Amino acid sequence: MSIVPKLQKGQLAQTVIAGVRYIGLVKKTTMARRRGMSPMVLIQWVGEPPRDFPEEYVEEHALTLVDY
């Protein structure tokens, strides 16, 4: 697992939770605190968010880059 984030500010990222695809805009990335942990990414969800928060920090390993 990498300490440096692979996603960059301004990119679109997606995640699938319970078979539903959610897309969000990457607003901020932070390095992992130590080896074995995933970098954290601040996501602003587009459309219906998976939880009650329009923005939240998500571990990078749970996200993939949107190909368009």
Order of alpha helices (4+ residues) and beta strands (2+ residues): beta-beta-beta-beta-beta
